[in-house]
Amino acid sequence: MTTRQKEALSLALLLCTALSLPASGQGDDRITLRGNVRRIGNDPFTELVISDEEGQDWRLDEKSAALLLPFEQQRVTVTASVRQKEMILANGKKLATRKILYDLVLEENLTSPK
């Protein structure tokens, strides 16, 4: 196989791989999650998260945060898609990857009486 053929094959494989990835480029999955809705940060830069039983904070996109705002400080079960966002500081230092929930559906409010 010539060098030109190898390059063409490599390019074709790269293109196929890129086309098979979701639009986010990070890989999206649908999950069911149970945890407490809570506010983190300092005013005026606060945001809602769901803290699961292992202590992991799952951030919410704007639409999901608006849906869960009435359930702040309550325990919920949700189903959502998750997107991972790599966080890198200006100096190049990598931080923990953020998990962001979107297309969220509230399955159950575990705090309120049934």
C-alpha positions in Angstrom: 0.0 0.0 0.0 1.4 3.4 -1.0 1.7 6.3 1.4 -1.0 8.1 -0.5 -3.4 5.2 -0.1 -2.6 4.9 3.6 -3.3 8.6 4.1 -6.6 8.3 2.2 -7.6 5.3 4.3 -6.7 7.1 7.6 -8.7 10.1 6.5 -11.7 7.9 5.6 -11.5 6.2 9.1 -11.2 9.5 10.8 -14.3 10.9 8.9 -16.3 7.8 9.7 -15.4 8.1 13.4 -16.3 11.8 13.5 -19.7 11.2 11.8 -20.6 8.4 14.3 -20.1 10.7 17.3 -23.1 12.7 18.8 -23.3 16.4 18.1 -21.7 17.3 21.5 -18.6 15.4 20.6 -18.4 14.1 24.2 -20.8 11.2 24.0 -24.4 11.6 25.3 -26.2 9.0 27.5 -29.6 8.8 29.1 -29.5 8.0 32.8 -31.9 7.8 35.8 -30.6 9.6 38.8 -31.7 10.0 42.4 -30.5 12.8 44.7 -31.0 16.1 46.4 -31.6 19.3 44.5 -29.4 22.0 46.0 -27.9 25.4 45.2 -24.1 25.8 44.9 -21.8 28.8 44.4 -21.9 32.4 45.7 -24.3 35.2 44.8 -24.7 36.3 42.1 -23.1 33.1 40.5 -25.2 30.3 41.9 -26.5 27.2 40.1 -28.7 24.2 40.9 -27.2 20.7 41.0 -28.4 17.3 41.9 -26.1 15.7 44.5 -26.4 11.9 44.2 -25.9 9.3 47.0 -22.2 9.0 46.3 -21.7 12.8 46.7 -21.3 13.5 42.9 -22.8 16.8 41.8 -24.6 16.7 38.5 -25.0 20.2 37.0 -28.2 21.2 35.1 -28.7 23.1 31.9 -30.9 26.2 32.1 -34.1 24.5 31.1 -33.6 21.6 33.6 -32.7 24.0 36.4 -35.9 26.0 35.8 -37.9 22.7 36.0 -36.3 21.7 39.3 -36.2 25.2 40.9 -39.4 24.5 42.9 -37.8 21.3 44.3 -34.7 23.0 45.8 -33.6 21.2 49.0 -35.8 18.2 48.1 -35.0 14.6 47.1 -35.9 13.7 43.5 -35.6 11.0 40.9 -34.9 12.2 37.3 -34.2 10.8 33.9 -31.9 12.9 31.7 -29.3 13.0 29.1 -25.8 13.7 30.3 -23.0 15.6 28.6 -19.5 15.8 30.0 -17.5 19.0 29.8 -13.8 19.1 30.3 -12.7 22.1 32.4 -9.3 23.6 31.7 -7.9 26.7 33.5 -6.2 29.5 31.6 -2.8 28.1 32.8 -3.7 24.8 31.1 -4.4 22.9 34.4 -7.2 20.3 33.9 -10.0 20.2 36.5 -12.5 17.5 37.2 -14.9 16.8 34.3 -18.3 18.4 34.8 -21.4 16.2 34.2 -24.2 18.3 32.9 -27.8 17.1 32.7 -30.2 18.2 30.0 -33.6 17.1 28.5 -34.5 16.3 32.1 -37.7 14.6 33.1 -38.8 14.6 36.8 -39.8 11.1 37.6 -40.5 11.4 41.3 -40.3 13.9 44.2 -39.3 11.7 47.1 -39.7 14.4 49.7 -43.3 15.3 49.4 -46.0 12.9 50.9 -47.7 10.6 48.4 
